[in-house]
């Protein structure tokens, strides 16, 4: 993905193609301890520098995950970093994504934030309550 604009959608071919490349790199690393691939580096840089587009790309990646292992990797890596670095900037858009996708909700359950260190923690915790990952009879988390 060379550039992403407001007209790009997580369902666009570029996003979906990138998601498949990213997940393929993750699988290759797991299988052979291959070094970090270009898609992974690109996503990490995007999370740091462009949270809005990073979230759009993460939504596509999450939808392309074929199992909970891949989903947990995305949750505990780039999605968690997005919360830590840009939580307040993206929290409303994250909620919108999660409201439309049970897979995105499940990914959120794999994010681990520190109540004492991460200012966004109360907002993330509210999402966990809303999507029934904590409280009475909670859903299974990642």
N, C-alpha and C positions, 0 to 999 in steps of 0.2 A: 504494500500500500504506500504509494508515494505521498499523497496528501489526502486529507479528509476535510470535507466542508460540511456546512449545515445541511446541505441537500442530501448528503450521504446518509444512508440508513444502515442499521446493523444487519438488515436482510439483503443489502446490496451484494453483488457478486464479489467485489473487492474485499468487503468485510468477511464474508464467508470463506473466501479463499485464504485470507490471512489467518483466520481462525483455524482452518485445517492445517496450514503450515505450522502455526504455533503449537498446536496439539501434537503434530507429527514430531516436532523437535523435542517436545517433552517426552514422548514415548521413546524416542531414540536415546535420549539421555538415560532413561530408566533401564533400557535394554543393554546399553553398552558403555555407559559412563562417558558418552560423547560430550565434548565441551559445549557450552552455551551457544545456541544458534542466533542468527541475525534477527529472527522474528522476536525472540525473547528479549534481546537487547533493545530492539525498537520499542516493544511494549513497555519495558522498564523506563526508557527515556520518555515515552509519551505520558506515563503515569506521573512522572516528575514534573513535566513541563506543560502538559495540555490535558488537564483532568476531564474536561467535557468530552473530548474525542476519545480519551482513554476509556471512559465509561461506555461509550458506544461500542468500541471495539471489544471490551470485556463482555458486554451483553451478547455479542455474536459468538465469542469464544465459549461462553457458558452454554449457549444453546447448542453448540456443536459437540460439547463433551458427551462421550459415549458411555462413561461410567463414573462412579463416585470417586474413584482415584484421581481421574483427571479433574473433576470438579473440585475436589479438595485441594489439589495443587493450585488451581486458579484462585480459589478462595483464600488460602493461606499465604499466597504470594502477591500477585499484582492487585487483587481486589482489596486485600488487607492494607497494602501500601497506599492505595488510593484513599482509604478511610483515614489512615494515619497522617498523610501529607495534605490532603484536601477535603477532609470530611465535611466541614461546614459548607464548602462550595458545591459539593455534589449530593448531599443527603436527600434533597427533595427529588432530584432526578433518579437516585438509587431507589427511593420508595416507589416512584412511578414504574420503573423497570420491574421491581419485585411484585407490585400489584398485578402485573400482567403475566408473570411467569413463575410457576412453582419451582422450576429449576433454578431460577435466580434467587428465590427465597432460600432454597436449600444451600446454594453457594454462600449466602449471607451467614448461614449457621456455621460455616467453616471459618469465618473470620474470627480472629482472637484479638481482642483489644484489652488493654490494661485500664482498669477503672481509675487508678491513681495517676497514670501518665498520659492517657489519651482523652483529650477534652471532648471528643465526639462520642465517647462511650455511652452516656445516657441516651442519646438519640439512637444509636445502634441497638441498645438494650430494648428500647421501645419497639423497634422493628421486630426484635426477637419475640417479644410478647405478642405483638399484633399478628405475626405469622405462626403463633402457637408453638414456638420452640422452647419457651420457658413458661412456667405456670402450671395450672392443673392439667393433667393428662397431656403432656407435651409431645409434639412430633419428634421423630427420630432425627437427630442432627448428623452432620457429616463427622 
